[in-house]
Amino acid sequence: MKKIIKDDNGKEVEVDLEKFMRHIDQFHKTGTSIHDEDGHYFTVNDDFRNKLNNMRNK
């Protein structure tokens, strides 16, 4: 399922939500870290993980 999310600079990025979330769960499961997606940076923390989960459940 393709979704549009905003990176840390506010730019819209289209991602395959399931694939993106699998990576986040595998490599960014807890705490705060930075994820690089094709040159777009995302601060991954509990708020970001919750936002992704909410997008998946809609």
Secondary structure, DSSP 8 states (H G I E B T S, - for coil): -EEEEE-TTS-EEEEEHHHHHHHHHHHSSSS-EEEEETTEEEEESHHHHHHHHHHHH-
